[in-house]
């Protein structure tokens, strides 16, 4: 793969998001927004891309066990070698290797000195937005709950992934920080679709985790599409289950198996995402945003939001005021 695209980005680092305090859980691994950086509220439009060497070289090419709450990552190794450990499974990495790591997956890398490629980090909320619904692309990659791995893509597939990642990075350099434009969303959607196909083909031969019942995956995808239509209405889980022609326990088992979240939590995740967007990009009052999201009491909305974000809606809005009006 040509490396001239990477050379011009060796010092490139553009981050969209808000960061607060890093955390280390009782398990002993760290939780970062990006490796070595403080964790905090992940904005729904968060995107970051950089060459592998930019961060790995700072840590002697070893990225220790960690996780990224709320962030989905795609790693493409263009040259050199490395070793991935994800969710307790070790894999050797070779040129044209592709890795996808969903939020919450504990992973570590050990790269050979001089290894190069791309690391793309995306808000899980944005991945979900691009991969749900009956006509969405990349549905398989959007439903991942553990890391997926393709040891070496065929030449044509590697060229496509390389070009798409380089295009995303170049767009960032040209546009700077701000909202993700429609053209970049289209490129990102294509990357997720192709990456999902390549990874799905590879994991038929190299399983990173146990298989998930296809019927459960389909049920969860239908549920997510239904949540997208009705999350503002305050539907309880049994009503979603009835609309899907299943029982609440069956829906819960499917959601926990596929995405590791209960149906109720998935609905609240979608409400929280919309709350962040409203606070960031609209001029509506906190009370109006609460009402639009089905909260009868603004005080209850404030408690709901603070529990998830660690700050009040007004504080969140103030911290993100710099994003308003950017295209």
C-alpha positions in Angstrom: 0.0 0.0 0.0 1.4 3.5 -0.8 2.5 5.4 2.3 2.5 9.0 0.9 -1.0 9.5 2.3 0.3 8.7 5.8 3.5 10.7 5.6 1.5 14.0 5.5 -0.5 13.1 8.6 2.3 11.9 10.9 1.7 14.8 13.2 -2.0 15.2 12.5 -4.4 15.1 15.4 -7.9 16.6 15.3 -10.3 15.6 18.1 -14.0 16.6 18.3 -15.3 16.0 21.8 -15.3 16.8 25.4 -13.0 15.1 28.0 -13.1 15.1 31.8 -11.3 12.7 34.1 -9.6 9.4 33.3 -10.8 6.3 35.3 -9.2 3.0 36.2 -11.7 0.3 37.2 -11.1 -2.5 39.7 -10.2 -4.8 36.9 -6.9 -2.9 36.5 -7.3 -1.7 32.9 -7.7 2.0 32.1 -10.7 3.7 30.4 -9.7 6.4 28.0 -11.4 8.5 25.4 -8.2 7.9 23.3 -5.3 6.0 24.7 -3.4 8.1 27.2 -6.0 10.8 27.2 -8.7 11.6 29.8 -12.1 10.0 29.5 -15.3 12.0 29.6 -18.5 12.7 27.8 -18.2 11.4 24.2 -19.9 13.8 21.9 -22.3 12.1 19.4 -20.3 13.5 16.4 -16.9 12.5 17.8 -14.4 11.5 15.1 -10.6 11.2 15.3 -8.1 9.7 12.9 -4.4 9.4 13.0 -1.5 7.2 11.7 -0.7 4.2 14.0 2.8 5.7 14.6 1.5 9.0 16.0 0.4 7.5 19.3 2.2 4.1 19.4 5.7 5.6 19.1 5.1 7.7 22.2 4.6 4.5 24.2 7.5 2.5 22.8 5.0 0.8 20.4 3.1 -0.9 23.2 -0.5 0.0 23.9 -1.4 -1.5 27.3 -4.9 -3.1 28.1 -7.6 -0.4 28.0 -11.1 0.3 26.8 -12.8 3.3 25.2 -16.3 3.8 26.6 -18.6 5.2 23.9 -16.0 4.9 21.1 -15.8 2.4 18.2 -12.4 2.0 16.6 -11.1 0.7 13.3 -7.4 -0.1 12.9 -5.8 -0.8 9.6 -2.2 -2.0 9.5 -0.5 -0.9 6.3 3.0 -1.9 7.0 5.0 -3.7 9.7 3.7 -6.2 12.2 2.0 -6.3 15.6 0.0 -8.3 18.0 -3.5 -7.7 19.2 -5.0 -9.0 22.4 -8.8 -8.3 22.6 -11.2 -9.7 25.2 -8.6 -12.3 26.2 -7.9 -13.5 22.6 -4.5 -12.9 21.0 -4.0 -12.4 17.2 -0.9 -11.7 15.1 -1.2 -8.6 12.9 0.3 -8.4 9.4 0.2 -5.8 6.6 -3.3 -5.3 5.3 -4.7 -6.5 8.6 -8.0 -5.0 9.8 -9.4 -4.8 13.3 -12.7 -3.4 14.6 -13.1 -2.7 18.3 -16.5 -1.8 19.7 -17.1 0.3 22.9 -16.2 -1.6 26.1 -13.9 -4.1 24.5 -10.7 -4.5 26.5 -7.8 -4.6 24.1 -4.0 -4.0 23.8 -1.5 -3.8 21.0 2.2 -4.5 20.7 3.5 -3.1 17.3 6.9 -3.6 15.8 8.9 -0.4 15.7 8.0 1.6 12.5 4.6 -0.1 12.0 2.2 2.2 10.1 -1.4 2.4 9.2 -4.5 4.1 10.4 -6.5 4.4 13.7 -10.0 5.7 13.2 -12.1 6.4 16.3 -15.8 7.1 16.0 -18.5 7.8 18.6 -20.5 4.6 19.1 -23.7 6.7 18.8 -22.6 7.8 15.3 -21.9 4.2 14.3 -25.3 3.2 15.5 -26.9 6.0 13.5 -25.2 4.9 10.3 -25.9 1.2 10.8 -29.5 0.9 12.1 -32.8 0.8 10.1 -33.9 -1.4 7.2 -31.9 0.4 4.6 -28.8 1.2 6.7 -25.4 -0.1 5.7 -22.9 -2.0 7.8 -25.5 -3.5 10.1 -23.2 -6.3 11.1 -20.4 -4.1 12.2 -22.9 -1.9 14.2 -24.1 -4.9 16.2 -20.6 -6.0 17.2 -20.0 -6.5 21.0 -16.4 -7.9 20.9 -13.4 -7.2 18.6 -13.4 -8.6 15.1 -10.3 -9.3 13.1 -9.2 -9.9 9.5 -5.5 -11.0 9.4 -4.9 -9.9 5.8 -7.3 -8.3 3.4 -7.0 -9.2 -0.3 -5.2 -6.5 -2.4 -8.3 -4.9 -3.8 -10.0 -4.7 -0.4 -6.8 -3.3 1.2 -6.6 -0.6 -1.4 -10.3 0.4 -0.8 -9.9 0.6 2.9 -6.6 2.6 2.6 -8.2 5.1 0.2 -11.3 5.6 2.3 -9.3 6.1 5.5 -6.9 8.5 3.8 -9.9 10.4 2.4 -11.4 10.8 5.8 -8.1 12.1 7.2 -7.7 14.5 4.3 -11.2 15.9 4.8 -10.4 16.6 8.4 -7.3 18.4 7.5 -9.1 20.6 5.1 -12.2 21.3 7.2 -10.8 21.4 10.7 -12.9 20.6 13.8 -16.6 20.9 13.7 -19.7 19.0 12.6 -19.3 16.0 10.3 -20.5 17.0 6.8 -22.8 14.8 4.7 -20.0 13.9 2.3 -17.9 12.6 5.2 -20.8 10.7 6.6 -21.2 9.0 3.2 -17.5 8.0 3.1 -17.7 6.8 6.7 -20.9 4.7 5.9 -19.1 3.1 2.9 -16.1 2.3 5.1 -18.3 0.7 7.7 -20.2 -1.3 5.1 -17.0 -2.6 3.4 -15.2 -3.2 6.7 -18.2 -5.1 8.0 -18.2 -7.4 4.9 -14.5 -8.0 5.1 -14.6 -8.8 8.8 -17.6 -11.0 8.5 -15.9 -13.0 5.8 -12.8 -13.3 7.9 -14.5 -14.2 11.2 -16.1 -17.2 9.5 -12.5 -18.6 9.7 -11.1 -16.7 12.7 -13.7 -16.4 15.5 -12.8 -13.7 18.1 -15.8 -14.7 20.2 -18.6 -17.3 20.2 -21.3 -17.0 17.6 -24.5 -15.1 18.2 -27.8 -16.6 17.0 -28.8 -14.9 13.8 -32.4 -14.6 14.9 -31.3 -12.6 17.9 -29.2 -10.3 15.8 -32.2 -9.7 13.5 -34.5 -9.1 16.5 -32.1 -6.5 17.9 -31.8 -4.7 14.6 -35.6 -4.5 14.3 -35.7 -3.3 17.9 -33.1 -0.6 17.3 -35.0 0.6 14.2 -38.3 0.8 16.2 -36.5 2.7 19.0 -35.4 5.2 16.3 -39.1 5.8 15.5 -40.5 6.0 19.0 -37.8 6.9 21.6 -39.5 10.3 22.1 -42.8 8.7 23.1 -41.7 7.0 26.3 -42.7 3.5 25.2 -42.0 0.9 27.9 -40.1 -2.3 26.9 -43.3 -4.5 26.8 -44.8 -2.2 24.2 -41.7 -2.5 22.0 -41.8 -6.3 22.5 -45.5 -6.4 21.5 -44.8 -4.4 18.4 -42.0 -6.8 17.5 -44.1 -9.9 18.1 -42.0 -11.2 20.9 -41.9 -11.2 24.7 -40.1 -8.8 27.0 -37.8 -11.6 28.3 -36.9 -12.8 24.8 -36.1 -9.2 23.8 -34.0 -8.7 26.9 -32.0 -11.9 26.2 -31.4 -10.9 22.6 -30.2 -7.4 23.5 -27.9 -8.6 26.2 -26.5 -11.3 24.0 -25.9 -9.1 21.0 -25.0 -5.7 22.4 -24.5 -6.3 26.1 -27.2 -3.8 27.0 -30.8 -4.2 28.3 -33.7 -3.0 26.0 -34.5 -0.3 28.5 -30.9 0.9 28.6 -30.8 1.0 24.8 -33.9 3.2 24.7 -32.4 5.6 27.3 -29.1 5.6 25.4 -31.0 7.0 22.4 -32.8 9.6 24.5 -29.4 10.7 25.9 -27.9 11.0 22.5 -30.7 13.2 21.3 -30.5 15.3 24.5 -26.8 15.9 23.8 -27.5 16.9 20.2 -30.3 19.3 21.3 -28.1 20.9 23.9 -25.2 21.3 21.5 -26.9 22.5 18.3 -30.2 24.0 19.1 -31.2 27.2 20.9 -34.1 25.5 22.7 -34.4 25.8 26.4 -33.5 22.9 28.6 -37.2 22.6 29.5 -38.2 22.5 25.9 -35.7 19.8 25.1 -36.9 17.8 28.0 -40.5 18.1 26.8 -39.6 17.1 23.3 -37.9 14.0 24.7 -41.0 13.0 26.7 -40.0 14.3 30.1 -42.9 15.8 31.9 -40.7 17.3 34.6 -37.5 19.3 33.6 -36.0 18.5 37.0 -36.3 14.7 36.3 -34.6 15.3 32.9 -31.8 17.2 34.6 -31.3 14.3 37.0 -31.4 11.8 34.1 -28.8 13.8 32.2 -26.5 14.4 35.1 -26.4 10.8 36.0 -25.1 9.9 32.6 -22.9 12.9 31.7 -21.6 13.8 35.2 -22.8 17.4 34.7 -26.1 19.3 34.3 -27.6 20.0 30.9 -26.7 23.7 31.3 -23.1 22.8 32.2 -22.9 20.5 29.2 -24.2 23.1 26.9 -21.7 25.7 28.2 -18.8 23.3 27.7 -19.8 22.6 24.1 -20.8 26.1 23.0 -17.8 26.4 20.7 -19.3 23.7 18.4 -22.5 25.7 17.6 -22.8 27.1 14.1 -19.8 25.1 12.7 -20.4 23.1 9.5 
